[in-house]
Amino acid sequence: MHETHEDFMSGTRRASRLVCSLLSALTLTLAIGSTASAADRPATVSSGWNDFSCKPSAAHPRPVVLVHGTLGNATDNWLVMAPYLVKRGYCVFSLDYGKLPGVPLFYGLGPIAKSADELSAYVDKVRAATGVDKVDMVGHSQGGMMPRYYINFLGGSSKVNHLIGLAPSSHGTTMMGLTKLMDSVPGARKALGGMTQGLTDQALGSDFLNRLNASPDTMPGVEYSVIATKYDQVVTPHGTNFLSGPNVRNVMLQDLCPVDLSEHISIGSVDRIVVHWVANRLDPANAEPTTCASVLS
């Protein structure tokens, strides 16, 4: 089927909206950080990111494992978060999971239960390299939900200290949200040629989610934090992000900064207010209030 002029224009408008959204979020966070000196700003990719010779310090005794979202990968999702955490003295690791044969760059598309197996193996690799019993984990979208399967069913509750979810698809999303996700990433729909199990597993009422959410949202011994945005166009309705339990903290991004317009993609990639909040959750003893005026230092 040939692409019509209307299809082309519609795709162009969607791509333009994504670029505008990302630029808006980046402009906001750059403006917030503009008072910091150049030395205080986070660097680009650092040697501490995915450096398996890294040993945790007494100040930050647990490595941080970053888990990308659907259609993401171990690099693109974390170009702000990973270098900043490295700069603060953390051992930081990120993995690719859920790859489909012949589909480069767009990951998190395979069956989510299988992706959880991949996460389990990766966490064990990080634990062995760093010599620790437990890791902290930060995940975006599917990457904030899938680790709960690992924690609940694959023994992860004894290996994860804290799971931090950035707009996680905790209880699923509408198919319209999944469709919007594919259409928000230029070239994704063409590359995939249709829905994949990594997407449909996240649909409200899927067999995977029914099994996951038949167990409690949280497990004893693990701390949970979730941040969501009211502008989320993918995990819809956005209230499904949040978890229930005595050991969870749920936060709406706009309660921290009412003028932050970040949507689903930018909350997990370029929003520096979110990065500041994550750093606080990883190190609450040295936390500083996260507001619109927060800077990364």
Secondary structure as the mmCIF struct_conf table of DSSP 4:
data_model
#
loop_
_struct_conf.conf_type_id
_struct_conf.id
_struct_conf.beg_label_comp_id
_struct_conf.beg_label_asym_id
_struct_conf.beg_label_seq_id
_struct_conf.end_label_comp_id
_struct_conf.end_label_asym_id
_struct_conf.end_label_seq_id
HELX_LH_PP_P HELX_LH_PP_P1 HIS A 2 THR A 4
HELX_RH_AL_P HELX_RH_AL_P1 HIS A 5 ILE A 32
HELX_RH_3T_P HELX_RH_3T_P1 GLY A 33 THR A 35
BEND BEND1 ALA A 36 ALA A 36
HELX_RH_3T_P HELX_RH_3T_P2 ALA A 38 ASP A 40
BEND BEND2 ARG A 41 ARG A 41
BEND BEND3 THR A 44 VAL A 45
TURN_TY1_P TURN_TY1_P1 SER A 47 GLY A 48
STRN STRN1 TRP A 49 TRP A 49
TURN_TY1_P TURN_TY1_P2 ASN A 50 ASN A 50
TURN_TY1_P TURN_TY1_P3 PHE A 52 SER A 53
BEND BEND4 ALA A 58 HIS A 60
BEND BEND5 ARG A 62 ARG A 62
STRN STRN2 VAL A 64 VAL A 67
TURN_TY1_P TURN_TY1_P4 THR A 70 LEU A 71
TURN_TY1_P TURN_TY1_P5 ALA A 74 THR A 75
HELX_RH_3T_P HELX_RH_3T_P3 ASP A 76 TRP A 78
TURN_TY1_P TURN_TY1_P6 LEU A 79 VAL A 80
HELX_RH_AL_P HELX_RH_AL_P2 MET A 81 LYS A 87
TURN_TY1_P TURN_TY1_P7 ARG A 88 GLY A 89
STRN STRN3 VAL A 92 LEU A 95
TURN_TY1_P TURN_TY1_P8 PRO A 101 GLY A 102
BEND BEND6 LEU A 105 LEU A 105
BEND BEND7 GLY A 108 GLY A 108
BEND BEND8 GLY A 110 GLY A 110
HELX_RH_AL_P HELX_RH_AL_P3 ILE A 112 THR A 130
TURN_TY1_P TURN_TY1_P9 GLY A 131 GLY A 131
BEND BEND9 ASP A 133 ASP A 133
STRN STRN4 VAL A 135 HIS A 140
TURN_TY1_P TURN_TY1_P10 SER A 141 SER A 141
HELX_RH_AL_P HELX_RH_AL_P4 GLN A 142 PHE A 153
BEND BEND10 LEU A 154 GLY A 155
HELX_RH_3T_P HELX_RH_3T_P4 GLY A 156 SER A 158
TURN_TY1_P TURN_TY1_P11 LYS A 159 LYS A 159
STRN STRN5 VAL A 160 LEU A 166
BEND BEND11 ALA A 167 ALA A 167
TURN_TY1_P TURN_TY1_P12 SER A 170 HIS A 171
STRN STRN6 THR A 173 THR A 173
HELX_RH_AL_P HELX_RH_AL_P5 MET A 175 SER A 184
BEND BEND12 VAL A 185 VAL A 185
TURN_TY1_P TURN_TY1_P13 PRO A 186 GLY A 187
HELX_RH_AL_P HELX_RH_AL_P6 ALA A 188 LEU A 192
BEND BEND13 GLY A 194 GLY A 194
HELX_RH_AL_P HELX_RH_AL_P7 GLN A 197 THR A 200
TURN_TY1_P TURN_TY1_P14 ASP A 201 GLN A 202
STRN STRN7 ALA A 203 ALA A 203
TURN_TY1_P TURN_TY1_P15 LEU A 204 GLY A 205
HELX_RH_AL_P HELX_RH_AL_P8 ASP A 207 LEU A 212
TURN_TY1_P TURN_TY1_P16 ASN A 213 ALA A 214
BEND BEND14 SER A 215 SER A 215
BEND BEND15 ASP A 217 THR A 218
TURN_TY1_P TURN_TY1_P17 PRO A 220 GLY A 221
STRN STRN8 GLU A 223 ALA A 228
TURN_TY1_P TURN_TY1_P18 LYS A 230 TYR A 231
BEND BEND16 GLN A 233 PRO A 237
HELX_RH_3T_P HELX_RH_3T_P5 HIS A 238 ASN A 241
BEND BEND17 GLY A 245 GLY A 245
TURN_TY1_P TURN_TY1_P19 PRO A 246 ASN A 247
STRN STRN9 VAL A 248 MET A 252
HELX_RH_AL_P HELX_RH_AL_P9 LEU A 253 LEU A 256
TURN_TY1_P TURN_TY1_P20 PRO A 258 VAL A 259
HELX_RH_AL_P HELX_RH_AL_P10 HIS A 264 ILE A 267
TURN_TY1_P TURN_TY1_P21 GLY A 268 VAL A 270
HELX_RH_AL_P HELX_RH_AL_P11 ARG A 272 LEU A 282
HELX_RH_3T_P HELX_RH_3T_P6 PRO A 284 ASN A 286
TURN_TY1_P TURN_TY1_P22 CYS A 292 ALA A 293
#
